[in-house]
Amino acid sequence: MPVPDLTARKLVQRPGSRKPALPRRALLAAPLLPLLGGAGPAAGLGALAAGKGVLFGTALTRMELEGSPGLGRIAETDAAVIVPGLELKWSGHRPSPEGFDFGDADFMVRFAGERGKALRGHALVWHEALPPWFASAPQDAAGMRALLERHIRTVAGRYAGRMQSWDVVNEPVEPWYRRADGLRETPFLRALGPGYIDLAFRLAHEADPAARLVLNEYGLEMPTEDNAARRAAVLALLRGMRARGVPVHALGIQAHLSAAARGFDAGLLRGFIREVAALGLEVYVTELDVTDRGLPPEIPARDAAVARCYRTFLEAALAEPALRLVVLWGLSDRYTWMNDSPHARREDGLPVRAHLYDGNFRPKPAWHAVADAFRAAPPR
């Protein structure tokens, strides 16, 4: 059964005016973040994952944290790493070609730092979430290279030593374009050719040598023709990068899953992770969530199927020692991109119950399924 593209339109822009940027002096004065620290109480998922050598966390946004203090409290308990969901995308801090506004990003860095949480950066290069002015920016090779160089050096350099990892290039593969290399047609590819990927990784490494650098992609986990083509293209891309000495350290498997989908093959996923590991790379699950689109409306049945999907996927992925990080793309049903996506929202109009906590921040069966998967996982 084909799996829909569940990454579509994961963007809900933060309304309102921006806050003043945190002074760089104050930002750099905060202590460096531990890689596996700040996991919270022993019952929290972060602590369970850390006991198996896995870093566990979630994406959050400033809007969510300011709107619902309860969300911050459960994140403190369950997350060892925080991923700013919007604030480090181009549209989150590039109001003009000349200017950067890091007010929201600095808020997220401060939130994580004050709680002893690690940070992940998402994302330095992506063909979506670009500000309106980007369409008028120079699209020739020299202009695009200068734009990328300034962006990556400024953003990755600002937070150097703070990030456990960066999604350097997000979603570079798309077999639909029928290119021999499987790459997606983007403004960066059109201006610079396939070498834009190597360039981005080298720039990120120069700006932040301590960060783990990640190629992040969706549609890699299912036994479908589309996913098979994407896996092949990703592996070819990674092999070439390794052969050229590009500083890539991990592959991110986004894992936007569907509880109604059939045919998940644990052996196939584990085999793919082993192929990535054979290249000397770690594997991260970077955007884990489960839509209940296509399931019956009754909440107990939906919650049970969603929990089963989380557990089945994680049991397979965690069985492989190369899997070192798991990040949820949201903690609570109160905040989910899925209700705004034609590919993920329910056709009956009911709110999606996709996450580990309900809209009132109460744990659901999915929370227990994830906890059980970590308890059963072998240590790294």
Legacy VTK file of the C-alpha trace (Angstrom):
# vtk DataFile Version 3.0
C-alpha trace
ASCII
DATASET POLYDATA
POINTS 380 float
0.000 0.000 0.000
1.561 3.325 -0.975
2.349 5.617 1.919
1.419 9.295 1.420
4.006 12.025 1.726
3.365 12.991 5.333
6.029 15.672 5.426
3.883 18.034 3.407
3.270 21.402 5.020
4.633 20.857 8.510
4.781 24.630 8.830
2.629 26.768 11.101
4.232 30.169 11.324
4.387 31.893 14.670
2.034 34.910 14.782
2.842 38.213 16.379
5.919 40.357 16.624
9.374 39.073 17.345
11.141 39.557 20.655
14.539 41.287 20.884
17.464 38.984 20.199
19.400 37.557 23.137
22.822 39.223 23.239
25.543 36.951 21.907
27.587 37.543 25.083
24.772 36.147 27.257
24.180 33.257 24.875
27.793 32.138 24.950
28.020 32.513 28.727
25.612 29.621 29.298
27.175 26.207 29.945
27.627 23.807 27.061
24.893 21.216 26.880
25.446 17.548 27.709
24.750 14.949 25.038
22.775 12.610 27.285
22.042 14.742 30.337
18.980 16.489 31.689
16.668 13.550 31.172
14.433 14.350 34.135
12.840 11.890 36.577
13.613 8.210 36.272
10.148 7.528 34.826
10.711 9.932 31.921
11.288 8.653 28.412
14.568 10.538 28.158
15.949 8.616 31.114
14.722 5.270 29.756
16.367 6.000 26.406
19.600 7.222 27.996
19.839 3.948 29.886
20.111 2.239 26.495
22.575 4.764 25.062
19.961 6.618 23.001
19.273 10.352 23.050
15.505 11.010 23.137
13.640 14.258 22.671
11.033 16.280 20.874
10.427 19.232 18.596
8.913 22.301 20.270
8.261 25.900 19.282
8.264 29.148 21.197
4.578 29.652 20.406
3.722 26.293 21.960
5.806 26.835 25.080
4.481 30.323 25.726
0.904 29.238 25.028
0.936 26.144 27.238
3.281 25.934 30.243
2.118 22.352 30.754
3.861 21.375 27.555
7.164 22.653 28.893
6.708 20.625 32.063
6.203 17.315 30.250
9.102 18.140 27.943
11.293 18.635 31.021
10.382 15.133 32.180
10.510 13.257 28.881
12.996 15.023 26.612
16.770 14.996 26.827
17.102 16.938 23.569
15.012 19.811 22.190
14.588 20.611 18.491
13.287 24.104 17.675
10.505 23.242 15.250
10.339 26.535 13.344
12.904 28.906 14.739
15.994 27.613 12.908
14.397 27.329 9.483
15.159 30.190 7.110
11.663 31.648 7.487
12.131 31.689 11.250
15.085 34.079 11.361
15.746 35.639 7.921
13.362 38.630 7.646
15.455 40.140 4.841
18.373 39.204 2.600
20.699 41.326 4.711
19.325 40.661 8.177
18.969 37.898 10.750
16.573 37.935 13.708
17.515 35.291 16.266
15.041 36.333 18.958
12.906 33.198 18.701
15.851 30.861 18.178
17.679 32.318 21.170
14.541 31.798 23.267
14.607 28.101 22.400
18.343 27.828 23.100
17.818 29.501 26.466
14.836 27.230 27.281
16.933 24.132 26.619
20.047 25.434 28.348
18.253 26.404 31.555
16.921 22.845 31.824
20.110 21.029 30.945
18.783 19.750 27.627
20.793 19.087 24.498
19.812 20.836 21.254
19.392 19.783 17.637
19.349 22.258 14.765
16.718 21.903 12.019
17.536 22.766 9.252
20.334 24.665 7.529
19.307 23.885 3.929
15.746 23.008 2.896
13.809 23.821 -0.242
10.741 24.729 1.849
10.242 27.227 4.714
12.100 29.864 2.718
11.242 33.540 3.305
9.366 35.441 0.564
12.449 37.426 -0.431
14.290 34.235 -1.405
12.501 34.117 -4.759
14.162 37.413 -5.690
17.620 36.443 -4.434
20.394 35.742 -6.969
19.806 32.346 -8.544
23.120 32.069 -10.393
25.961 29.910 -9.049
28.002 32.744 -7.554
25.001 34.383 -5.923
23.598 31.159 -4.479
26.981 30.083 -3.160
27.442 33.431 -1.426
23.930 33.156 0.052
24.567 29.641 1.386
27.992 30.517 2.748
26.710 33.522 4.653
23.662 31.672 5.971
25.426 28.563 7.241
28.407 30.417 8.679
26.144 32.870 10.482
23.577 30.413 11.842
25.760 27.398 12.632
28.511 29.706 13.838
26.201 31.534 16.253
25.362 28.285 18.036
28.737 26.574 17.661
29.394 24.237 20.567
25.704 24.290 21.539
24.230 21.805 19.055
24.438 18.055 19.495
23.647 17.821 15.777
22.419 19.750 12.749
20.131 18.631 9.948
22.420 20.160 7.353
20.426 19.268 4.233
16.790 18.284 4.607
14.955 16.158 2.011
17.463 16.332 -0.866
16.113 13.181 -2.578
12.994 12.853 -4.733
12.837 9.953 -7.245
9.788 11.527 -8.907
12.093 13.907 -10.819
13.656 10.889 -12.594
17.197 12.175 -12.274
19.884 9.504 -12.444
21.151 10.568 -9.013
17.651 10.677 -7.499
18.036 14.250 -6.266
15.187 16.696 -5.837
15.033 19.734 -8.114
15.502 22.724 -5.801
16.838 26.276 -6.216
20.087 25.077 -4.639
20.461 22.175 -7.073
19.594 24.306 -10.097
22.159 26.964 -9.209
25.007 24.838 -7.851
24.394 21.298 -9.080
24.652 18.264 -6.792
27.748 19.777 -5.188
25.549 22.054 -3.062
25.136 19.176 -0.608
28.872 18.664 -0.097
29.316 22.427 0.160
26.669 22.742 2.876
28.223 19.985 4.978
31.732 21.398 4.667
30.523 24.865 5.618
28.612 23.501 8.614
31.650 21.577 9.812
33.841 24.672 9.533
31.294 26.716 11.482
30.637 24.115 14.204
33.250 21.324 14.278
31.701 19.701 17.373
28.219 19.107 15.941
27.144 15.813 14.398
26.094 16.576 10.824
23.010 14.846 9.462
21.415 14.223 6.077
17.679 14.134 6.836
15.128 12.380 4.613
11.583 11.024 4.672
9.947 8.000 3.051
12.628 5.444 3.916
10.859 2.953 6.177
8.155 1.205 4.135
8.308 -1.654 1.561
6.891 0.420 -1.290
8.328 1.124 -4.726
8.693 4.823 -3.914
10.436 4.149 -0.604
12.742 1.600 -2.243
13.825 4.175 -4.844
14.384 6.748 -2.119
16.470 4.323 -0.049
18.633 3.508 -3.066
19.178 7.190 -3.878
20.025 8.031 -0.265
22.542 5.211 -0.010
24.192 6.249 -3.291
24.371 9.843 -2.089
25.906 8.849 1.244
28.440 6.524 -0.390
29.572 9.328 -2.657
29.833 11.788 0.222
31.922 9.355 2.256
34.193 8.660 -0.721
34.740 12.398 -1.179
35.590 12.894 2.488
32.503 15.014 3.223
31.953 15.439 6.991
28.615 13.614 7.281
28.036 11.715 10.513
24.473 10.388 10.462
21.388 9.726 8.369
18.120 11.051 9.725
15.066 8.876 9.063
12.104 11.182 9.608
9.551 8.391 10.232
6.206 10.117 9.647
4.155 6.959 10.005
0.555 5.927 9.345
-1.246 3.645 11.782
-3.604 2.566 8.987
-0.822 1.513 6.619
-0.177 -2.189 6.135
2.936 -4.070 5.233
5.608 -2.640 7.515
8.643 -4.937 7.270
10.892 -4.823 10.334
13.584 -6.826 8.571
13.674 -4.389 5.674
14.073 -1.405 7.987
16.772 -3.136 10.004
18.605 -4.124 6.830
18.560 -0.533 5.591
19.908 0.736 8.910
22.718 -1.821 8.679
23.587 -0.616 5.178
23.875 2.937 6.491
25.921 1.766 9.478
28.288 -0.088 7.133
29.261 3.319 5.744
30.486 4.300 9.204
27.422 6.431 9.961
24.995 6.649 12.838
21.238 6.578 12.268
18.791 9.017 13.858
14.979 8.906 13.916
14.359 12.621 13.625
10.639 13.425 13.233
8.666 10.486 14.625
4.877 10.717 14.695
1.886 8.586 13.652
-1.242 9.781 11.879
-4.538 7.999 12.596
-6.001 8.960 9.215
-8.017 6.036 7.840
-8.820 4.567 11.252
-12.345 4.370 12.742
-13.511 7.344 14.826
-13.632 5.569 18.198
-10.830 6.932 20.363
-9.831 3.660 22.101
-9.370 1.903 18.754
-7.421 4.815 17.298
-5.169 5.161 20.324
-4.440 1.440 20.383
-3.507 1.378 16.687
-1.296 4.468 16.992
0.467 2.976 20.021
1.006 -0.294 18.160
2.572 1.590 15.241
4.994 3.487 17.503
6.036 0.309 19.266
6.428 -1.836 16.137
8.580 0.747 14.410
10.745 1.518 17.437
11.297 -2.122 18.329
12.713 -2.687 14.855
14.833 0.470 14.743
16.171 0.150 18.290
17.284 -3.413 17.638
20.102 -1.908 15.551
23.051 -0.473 17.521
23.593 2.274 14.927
20.324 3.912 16.038
21.496 6.575 18.498
18.763 9.218 18.629
14.952 9.348 18.540
13.064 12.653 18.280
9.289 13.076 18.269
7.788 15.626 15.893
5.576 16.949 18.681
4.516 15.747 22.142
0.847 16.673 22.441
-2.236 16.483 20.242
-2.873 20.127 21.165
-0.140 21.073 18.708
0.145 18.992 15.565
0.897 19.873 11.950
-1.314 17.000 10.831
-4.675 18.707 11.291
-3.565 21.287 8.709
-2.189 18.799 6.185
-4.369 17.309 3.411
-2.102 14.244 3.490
-2.302 13.538 7.230
-5.540 14.968 8.623
-8.549 12.729 9.106
-11.109 12.632 6.338
-13.981 12.651 8.858
-12.835 15.985 10.289
-12.047 14.668 13.766
-8.822 15.932 15.355
-5.862 13.648 14.790
-4.617 11.779 17.867
-1.038 11.415 16.678
1.149 12.053 19.684
2.105 10.641 23.079
-0.012 13.104 25.084
-3.567 14.224 24.428
-4.647 17.843 24.123
-4.745 18.184 27.917
-1.206 16.790 28.292
-2.337 13.426 29.646
-0.247 10.404 28.567
-1.892 8.089 26.063
-1.225 4.435 25.178
1.414 5.686 22.728
3.498 6.993 25.656
3.516 3.546 27.244
4.292 1.901 23.902
7.371 4.090 23.464
8.438 3.425 27.058
8.070 -0.317 26.532
10.111 -0.162 23.329
12.975 1.519 25.163
12.773 -0.924 28.074
13.028 -3.836 25.639
15.819 -2.320 23.538
19.364 -3.668 23.760
21.956 -1.205 25.097
24.174 0.537 22.588
LINES 1 381
380 0 1 2 3 4 5 6 7 8 9 10 11 12 13 14 15 16 17 18 19 20 21 22 23 24 25 26 27 28 29 30 31 32 33 34 35 36 37 38 39 40 41 42 43 44 45 46 47 48 49 50 51 52 53 54 55 56 57 58 59 60 61 62 63 64 65 66 67 68 69 70 71 72 73 74 75 76 77 78 79 80 81 82 83 84 85 86 87 88 89 90 91 92 93 94 95 96 97 98 99 100 101 102 103 104 105 106 107 108 109 110 111 112 113 114 115 116 117 118 119 120 121 122 123 124 125 126 127 128 129 130 131 132 133 134 135 136 137 138 139 140 141 142 143 144 145 146 147 148 149 150 151 152 153 154 155 156 157 158 159 160 161 162 163 164 165 166 167 168 169 170 171 172 173 174 175 176 177 178 179 180 181 182 183 184 185 186 187 188 189 190 191 192 193 194 195 196 197 198 199 200 201 202 203 204 205 206 207 208 209 210 211 212 213 214 215 216 217 218 219 220 221 222 223 224 225 226 227 228 229 230 231 232 233 234 235 236 237 238 239 240 241 242 243 244 245 246 247 248 249 250 251 252 253 254 255 256 257 258 259 260 261 262 263 264 265 266 267 268 269 270 271 272 273 274 275 276 277 278 279 280 281 282 283 284 285 286 287 288 289 290 291 292 293 294 295 296 297 298 299 300 301 302 303 304 305 306 307 308 309 310 311 312 313 314 315 316 317 318 319 320 321 322 323 324 325 326 327 328 329 330 331 332 333 334 335 336 337 338 339 340 341 342 343 344 345 346 347 348 349 350 351 352 353 354 355 356 357 358 359 360 361 362 363 364 365 366 367 368 369 370 371 372 373 374 375 376 377 378 379
